[in-house]
């Protein structure tokens, strides 16, 4: 059985572990013999895209790991415990970890009130990352479809939950090596890198006309302003309801 397959299984077990509701102490979640960080670190070293590892605060890391209830043998647990988060392509994509001054949100705290009410509950999904234009990457816990453990993209240009048919570990590889210019074709404006590199990991660009409208398809002609990421997430959800996309 390959390490890659094992990490996929461990990701699937994330939701089973949380579903047990009995919170395991953080000491039981820290795997010192076979940590997933070894894999992630090697992937980052050979990554085609720019990856910034945000420094970790040990106290925050333990707190975030405990609240998420995943082990550090899993790649998600490794990212939470070993990083304050990961910034991809000068901060275009922000992968949630245990928080840092550049990205203060932790994975469990960001999800509380969105995918679950109390820590230890079984989440129907987990918000694992987002991008500078208000798109959100979501790990399916059963609330988005039958493909448990697969990642969806809550796209700002059509407000749909788009299945990417990749696991959390494959999502990391997508961020590290995929052609992001191609994936975001039409959604990157002239000199976007200069602006995004200065953007806080807790902020996004809000566009007008909206990216999901016919008038908003030329991103270079849209006006844009910086707003809190939570405001954009709530706005996207509200627009889905108003447009009748939640049925």
URTASUL-V729157 format. One record per residue. N is the residue number from 1. PSI is psi in degrees with one decimal (999 if undefined). BURIAL is + if it has 24 or more other ideal C-beta (glycine too) atoms within 12 Angstrom, else -. Layout:
# URTASUL-V729157
N&PSI&BURIAL, N&PSI&BURIAL
This chain:
# URTASUL-V729157
1&126.6&-, 2&157.9&-, 3&-36.7&-, 4&-42.0&-, 5&-39.7&-, 6&-41.4&-, 7&-32.6&+, 8&-44.8&+, 9&-41.8&-, 10&-34.9&+, 11&-42.3&+, 12&-34.8&+, 13&-14.2&+, 14&-49.3&+, 15&-33.7&+, 16&-42.6&-, 17&-47.0&+, 18&-34.8&+, 19&-20.2&-, 20&-19.9&-, 21&-22.5&-, 22&113.7&-, 23&120.5&-, 24&142.2&-, 25&151.3&-, 26&-29.8&+, 27&-31.4&-, 28&-15.6&-, 29&-15.6&+, 30&113.2&+, 31&112.7&+, 32&-14.0&-, 33&-30.4&-, 34&60.9&-, 35&142.4&+, 36&-17.6&+, 37&-28.4&+, 38&-42.7&-, 39&-49.8&+, 40&-43.3&+, 41&-41.5&-, 42&-40.3&-, 43&-40.6&+, 44&-38.8&+, 45&-33.9&-, 46&10.7&-, 47&142.5&+, 48&-33.2&-, 49&157.3&+, 50&127.7&-, 51&124.5&+, 52&121.8&+, 53&115.5&+, 54&134.8&+, 55&147.7&-, 56&145.3&+, 57&121.5&-, 58&-42.4&-, 59&-46.0&-, 60&-38.9&+, 61&-44.4&+, 62&-40.3&+, 63&-45.1&+, 64&-39.8&+, 65&-43.8&+, 66&-44.5&+, 67&-31.0&+, 68&-27.8&+, 69&41.9&+, 70&154.8&+, 71&159.4&+, 72&-1.6&+, 73&-30.1&+, 74&153.8&+, 75&-33.2&+, 76&-45.5&+, 77&-37.2&+, 78&-44.8&+, 79&-40.8&+, 80&-46.7&+, 81&-30.2&+, 82&-9.3&+, 83&155.2&+, 84&-3.8&+, 85&170.9&+, 86&131.8&+, 87&125.0&+, 88&135.1&+, 89&56.1&+, 90&31.6&+, 91&7.2&+, 92&-44.8&+, 93&137.4&+, 94&112.0&+, 95&125.4&+, 96&138.2&+, 97&-125.3&+, 98&13.2&+, 99&146.9&+, 100&163.6&+, 101&-28.0&-, 102&-18.5&+, 103&85.9&+, 104&-19.3&+, 105&135.3&+, 106&155.9&+, 107&-48.7&+, 108&-41.8&+, 109&-35.0&+, 110&-33.4&+, 111&-24.1&+, 112&128.0&-, 113&-9.5&-, 114&-55.0&+, 115&-14.4&+, 116&162.6&+, 117&-42.6&-, 118&146.3&-, 119&137.0&+, 120&-14.0&-, 121&156.9&+, 122&113.9&+, 123&137.4&+, 124&-16.8&+, 125&165.8&+, 126&129.2&+, 127&116.6&+, 128&-19.6&+, 129&165.8&+, 130&175.2&+, 131&175.1&+, 132&-14.1&+, 133&12.2&+, 134&27.5&+, 135&148.0&+, 136&132.5&+, 137&129.2&+, 138&129.3&+, 139&123.4&+, 140&123.0&+, 141&14.1&+, 142&-14.7&+, 143&-12.9&-, 144&-10.9&+, 145&-177.0&-, 146&-9.4&-, 147&68.5&-, 148&133.2&+, 149&2.8&+, 150&153.8&+, 151&138.0&+, 152&156.8&+, 153&115.4&+, 154&95.3&+, 155&134.1&+, 156&-13.8&+, 157&-3.0&+, 158&-1.8&+, 159&27.8&+, 160&153.4&-, 161&101.8&+, 162&118.3&+, 163&126.8&-, 164&-10.5&+, 165&42.7&-, 166&150.7&+, 167&178.2&+, 168&-44.3&+, 169&-38.9&+, 170&-30.1&+, 171&-41.1&+, 172&-44.2&+, 173&-35.3&+, 174&-46.5&+, 175&-38.5&+, 176&-34.5&+, 177&-12.8&-, 178&156.2&-, 179&93.3&-, 180&-27.4&+, 181&-37.7&-, 182&-43.9&-, 183&-38.3&+, 184&23.4&+, 185&127.2&-, 186&-9.0&-, 187&13.9&+, 188&123.3&+, 189&168.5&+, 190&130.1&-, 191&30.1&-, 192&-35.8&+, 193&-39.3&-, 194&-39.6&-, 195&-46.2&-, 196&-35.0&+, 197&-19.1&-, 198&-2.3&-, 199&138.2&+, 200&148.0&+, 201&-5.3&+, 202&12.5&+, 203&159.5&+, 204&169.9&+, 205&131.2&+, 206&129.6&+, 207&147.7&+, 208&128.8&-, 209&154.2&-, 210&146.7&+, 211&-24.0&+, 212&2.0&+, 213&159.6&-, 214&-37.8&-, 215&-17.8&-, 216&12.0&+, 217&-20.9&-, 218&96.1&-, 219&-24.7&+, 220&-17.9&-, 221&-11.0&-, 222&147.3&+, 223&152.8&-, 224&146.5&+, 225&156.5&-, 226&129.1&-, 227&163.5&+, 228&143.9&-, 229&-33.8&+, 230&-37.9&+, 231&-41.0&-, 232&-40.7&+, 233&-47.4&+, 234&-36.4&-, 235&-43.9&+, 236&-43.3&+, 237&-42.4&+, 238&-39.9&-, 239&-36.9&+, 240&-42.8&-, 241&-44.8&-, 242&-32.6&-, 243&-0.1&-, 244&25.2&-, 245&-19.0&-, 246&101.8&-, 247&999&-
